[in-house]
Amino acid sequence: MSAPSPTRPRMAEAISDRSTGKSGLSHLPDNVRTMLAHTGLLATSFIMIYPLLWLMASALRVPEAIFVSPGLWPGEHFTLENFTHGWEGLGFVSFSTFFINSFVITGLSVVGNIFSCALAGYAFARLRFPFRRTLFALMMCTIMLPLHALLIPQYILFSTLGWLDTFLPLVVPKFLATEAFFVFLFVQFFRAIPRELSEAARLDGCGHLQIFLRIFVPLSLPAIATTAAFSFIWTWNDFLQPLIYLNSPQNYTVPIGLSLFLDSTAESNFGALFAMSLLSLLPVIGFFLSFQRLLVAGIATTGLK
């Protein structure tokens, strides 16, 4: 009769751990496992935010020392001249002009998307009209169309209307509920509102516009905040459409203004580029932090992922 193998108890423990779903760390004390988990999360977080930290450090270095070291401390190369040179812009257009243009286009786009998409969402969610389901399906199909497939017909249309080199091609479509994603967001949110509220308002003599303004709009603040946040971020960071429709430097937005610091035929000003890139992040971060609570509530309510 052969002696029992010393590896059999270990195999039995491993099989037992697999059957109970425990990992090899389950035998460690709780404080050790918590410390390891926190260390892993901190290391992952540092890897994720390292590009942003390097951007901040590079904005505070002299241009000659930006690509010399991957470190995050400017040290003896510290300077604030990148911000002053970057804000002066190029030629006779300062960077304040680009910021004002971006704020105008982004603000009007946010208002237009909220107003038009909420109205369209109310119509699809609560009104009964012929071909409602077919029209809603066609609208949802537009989400799958890539932007590049629509650029040429849209450019021909706006050129015929004489809207090139103006803000109109970037703002007017926002007031026509062209963002199917936001219409779908409002439809999902309005469907969750009890019909008894609108029926009670109808009995009190309210029309559809009054029901929309007095009941649906106050109850849909999370959906409005979600639409505003995504509209702000997407429009503020949009580079392609302003590049196509805007020709004069006085009408350029922040993303196009940042690209002016790069020159393939001459020396690029990376210090000013990084400094202005850092400033361009502040409105997006501030907007997100201001509406973070409503944004999370809207995502949780509508099931948006």
N, C-alpha and C positions, 0 to 999 in steps of 0.2 A: 504493500500500500504506500503510495507516494505521499511526501510531506506537503502540507498546504503552502501555496506560493505567497510570499509577502506582498505581492502586488495586487492580490485579489481584494483585500479590504479597501485599497485606494480606488480600484475600479468600481467596487460596490458603492463607495461614497460618491464617485463621479456620476454613476448611473442614478443614484438617489437624487443628487442635485439637479440633474437634467429632468428627472421626472417631476420634481417639485418646482422647477423653473428658477432655481437659485443659481447665481453666478459664482465664480471663484472668489469674489470680493465679499460674499455674504458672511464669511467667517471672520472678517475684520470687525473691530469695534466701530460703533456708529460714528464717533468723532473722527476716526481715521477715514472712513468712507466719505464723510461730509467734506473733509479737507481735500481729499483727492478729487471729488466732484467740483469743488470750488476752484481748485488749481486748474483743472481741465477747462472749465468755463472761462476763467480769466485768460488762459493762454489762447483759446479760440477767439475771445473778444479782441485781444490785442492784435491777432492776425487780421481780423476783419477791419479794425479801425486804423491799422498801420498806414495805409495810403493817405487817409485824411490827416493823420498826425504828421506824415512826411510833407504833405502839401502845406500845412501850417508852418512847419520848420523852414521849408524852402522859401516861403513868402517873406521870411525874416532874415534871409541870407543875402549877401551880395551875389549878383548873377554869376560871378566867376567861381563861386564855391558851392553852387547848387548841386551839381552832379559829381562833386569830388567825394562826398561821404554819404552813406545811407543813414547816418545817425539822425537823431531827433533834437539835437541841441545846437543852436546856431553858434554859440561860443564867441570867438573873436571876430567872426564874420557877421555879427548881428547888425542889421540896418532896417530902417523904416522907409527908405527912399523908394522901395518898390511900390508902396502904396501911393506915394505922391506922383511918381512917374506914371503909374498905371491910371490914376484918376485923371491925369491930363489928357489921356487918350492919344489918338493919332491925328495929325493934321490940325484942323480947326474944330474938331468935334471932341468934346470931353466925355468921360465915361458917365457923367451924370445924365447926359442926354440919352444914353442907352438904357440906363436904369428907369428914367421917366417913361420912355417908350414901352419898356417891358411891363411896367406897372399899369399903364393905360390899357394895353392889349390884354394883359392877364386879368385885370379887374373887370373889364367889359365881358370877357369870355366867361368868367365865373358867374356873373349876373345873368348872362344870356343862357348858359347851360342850365342853371337852376330854374329860371322862369319857364323856358320853353320845354325842357324835359319833364318838369313837374306837371305841366298842363297836358302834355302828350301821355304821360303815365296815368293821369286821372282819367283821360278819355278811354284808354285801353282797359283800365281796371274797372271802371264803373259805368260807362256809357254803353248802350247797345245800338249798333249801327251796322248796315250791310257790309259784308266782307271784313268784319273786324278781325277775326282769327287769321284770315289770309294776309291782311295788311300787317298784322303783328308778326307773322312768320316771315314775311318779306323784310320787315325792318330788322328782325334778328339775323337774317342772312347777311345783311350789310356789315355785321361785325366781322364776318369771315373774309370780307374783301380787304386786301392789303391797301395801304394808303397810296403806294406807288402806282397802283392800277387806276387810281382816280386823278392823279396829278395832271395828266395831259388834258382830259376833258374839262377839269376845273380851271386850268390855266386858260384854255380857249374861251370859256364862259366869262371869266373875270376880265380877260383882255378885251372881249367884245363890249363888256359893260364899261370899260375905261377905268377899272379899279386898280390897275397895277401901280406899284410904288405908293400905295396908300394902305391904311390899316383895315380897310373894308373887307378884303378877302379873308383876313384872319379873325374878324369879329362878327360880321353879319351871319355867317353860317351857324354860329353858336346860338343865335336867337331863333333858329328854324328847326330846333330839335334834331340836328344831324348826328348827335352822339347817341347811337343806339344803346350803348352800354348803360348810360345814365337813365334813359327811358325805361329800360328793363329793371334797373334798380328801383325806380319810383313805382313801377307796376307791382313789383314784389312787395314793396312796403305798403302800398295802398290796399292791396288785397287782404292784408292782415288786419286792417281797421274794420271793426264790426259794422255791418250794414245798418244796424239799428240806429246808429248815430245819424247817418245821412237820411234815413227814412223819417226820423223824428224831426230833423231840420226841414224836410220837405213838407211835413204836416204843419210846420210853423210858417210856411210860405216862402222858404228860401229857394232860390234857383241854384243851378249847378255852380255858377261862379261864386255865389255867396257860400255854398257848402265847401267849395274848394278853398276859399280864402279864410273862412272862419273856423273850419273843422280840420281839414286835411293838412293845411300848411302848418298850423301850430303843433299838430301831432307828429309831423314828419321832420322835426329838427335834426334827428340823427342822420336821416337820408340826405337832407340838405347839406349838413356838415360834410358827409362823405363825398358828395358831388363837388362841393366847393374845394375840398382838399385835393382831390385827384385832378380837378380842372386846373387848379392853381399850379400844381407841380408839373403836370404835362405841358401846360401852355408856357410856363416860365422857362422850362428846359428845352422847349421845341427849337430846333435849329433848322430843319429842312424847309418848312413852309415859309418862315420869314426870309430865308435865303432866296427862295424862288420869287416871291412876290414883292420884296423890297429891294430897291436899287440905290436909293440915295443914302449916303452915310448918316444924314440927319434922322432917317427913319429906322436905323438899325436897332436891333434888340441886344440884350446882354450876350447871348451865345454867339451872335455874329461879331459883336465887339471884341469878345475874347479871341476869336480866330484871327483878328487883325494883328495880334502880337506875334503870330507865326508867319514867317516869310521863308519860302524855300530857296529864294535867290539871294537873300541877304541874311544878316544876323537876326535871329529871333530874340525877343525880350522875354525870356522865361520868368524872370523875377516879377515883372509887372503882370504877366499872365497868371502866375500862381497867386499873387496878391489880390487881383480882381476876381479870380475864381473863388477865393476864400470869402470875399465880400458878397459874391453872388449867391452863396449858400445861406447867408443869414436870413433873407426873407422866407425861404422855404422852411428852414428850421423853425423860425418864429411862428409861421403860420401853422405848422404841424403841431407845435407845442400848445398853441392857443386853443386849437380845436381837437386836441388828442382825446379828451373824454367823450365828446360827441362822436368822433370818428370811430372809436372802439365800440360805442353803443350802436352805431349804425351798421357796422360790420356784423356784430352779434345778432342784431334784429333781423337783418335781411339775409343772413347766411352767406354773405359775400366772402370769398376766399381768394 
